[in-house]
C-alpha cells in the first residue's frame, strides 16, 4: 500500500489511505476495529474513486465490503491486479 500511495501521490493524486497498522501486528480491540471500519467508509465518502491493492488478486472480507460500499455510491473502483499487465 505504501508503494501505491507513493506512486499515486507523485502522479498528483490526493491519497486518503486506510489505517493499516493492525496488519503490522499491532493489537487492536474489537471496538477499535469497528471504529476503523467506520472511518474507512467515511474516507470512501470523501474519495472520487478507490484503488484496491490486491496482491495476488486477494481481497479480504473488509475490502470486499468497502468495494461494495464504493460501488453503491457509484465510485469507480480500480484494482492493482487489473493494471499488472499494462
C-alpha positions as CSV (number, residue, x, y, z in Angstrom):
1,X,0.0,0.0,0.0
2,X,2.8,2.4,0.8
3,X,4.2,2.0,-2.8
4,X,0.8,2.6,-4.3
5,X,0.4,5.6,-2.1
6,X,3.8,7.0,-3.2
7,X,3.1,6.4,-6.9
8,X,-0.4,7.9,-6.8
9,X,0.8,10.9,-4.8
10,X,3.7,11.6,-7.3
11,X,1.0,11.4,-10.0
12,X,-0.7,14.4,-8.4
13,X,-3.5,12.3,-6.8
14,X,-4.7,13.1,-3.3
15,X,-4.4,9.8,-1.4
16,X,-6.6,9.1,1.6
17,X,-5.4,5.7,2.7
18,X,-6.9,3.3,5.2
19,X,-5.3,2.7,8.6
20,X,-3.3,-0.5,8.2
21,X,-1.2,-0.6,11.4
22,X,-3.1,-3.6,12.6
23,X,-1.7,-5.6,9.7
24,X,1.8,-4.9,11.2
25,X,0.8,-6.9,14.2
26,X,-0.4,-4.1,16.4
27,X,-3.1,-5.3,18.7
28,X,-6.5,-3.6,18.5
29,X,-9.7,-4.1,20.3
30,X,-13.0,-5.2,18.7
31,X,-14.3,-1.6,19.3
32,X,-11.2,-0.1,17.7
33,X,-11.7,-2.4,14.7
34,X,-15.3,-1.3,14.4
35,X,-14.2,2.4,14.6
36,X,-11.6,1.8,11.9
37,X,-14.2,0.1,9.6
38,X,-16.5,3.1,10.0
39,X,-13.6,5.5,9.3
40,X,-12.7,3.6,6.1
41,X,-16.2,4.1,4.9
42,X,-16.1,7.8,5.7
43,X,-12.8,8.1,3.7
44,X,-14.6,6.4,0.7
45,X,-17.4,9.0,1.1
46,X,-14.7,11.7,0.6
47,X,-13.0,10.0,-2.3
48,X,-13.6,10.4,-6.1
49,X,-12.6,6.7,-6.6
50,X,-10.9,3.9,-4.7
51,X,-7.8,2.0,-5.6
52,X,-7.6,-1.5,-4.2
53,X,-4.1,-3.0,-3.6
54,X,-4.9,-6.7,-4.1
55,X,-1.6,-8.7,-4.2
56,X,-2.2,-12.0,-6.0
57,X,-5.8,-10.7,-6.6
58,X,-6.5,-11.4,-2.9
59,X,-9.4,-9.4,-1.4
60,X,-10.4,-9.9,2.2
61,X,-13.8,-9.5,3.7
62,X,-13.3,-5.9,4.9
63,X,-12.0,-4.8,1.5
64,X,-14.9,-6.6,-0.2
65,X,-17.3,-4.7,1.9
66,X,-15.5,-1.4,1.2
67,X,-15.7,-2.1,-2.6
68,X,-19.4,-2.8,-2.3
69,X,-19.9,0.4,-0.4
70,X,-17.9,2.4,-3.1
71,X,-19.9,0.8,-5.8
72,X,-23.2,1.6,-4.0
73,X,-22.1,5.3,-4.2
74,X,-21.2,4.9,-8.0
75,X,-17.5,5.5,-7.2
76,X,-15.0,4.0,-9.6
77,X,-13.1,1.0,-8.3
78,X,-9.6,0.4,-9.6
79,X,-7.6,-2.8,-8.7
80,X,-3.8,-3.1,-8.8
81,X,-4.1,-6.6,-10.2
82,X,-6.1,-5.3,-13.2
83,X,-3.2,-3.0,-14.0
84,X,-0.4,-5.5,-13.6
85,X,-0.5,-6.5,-17.3
86,X,-0.4,-2.9,-18.6
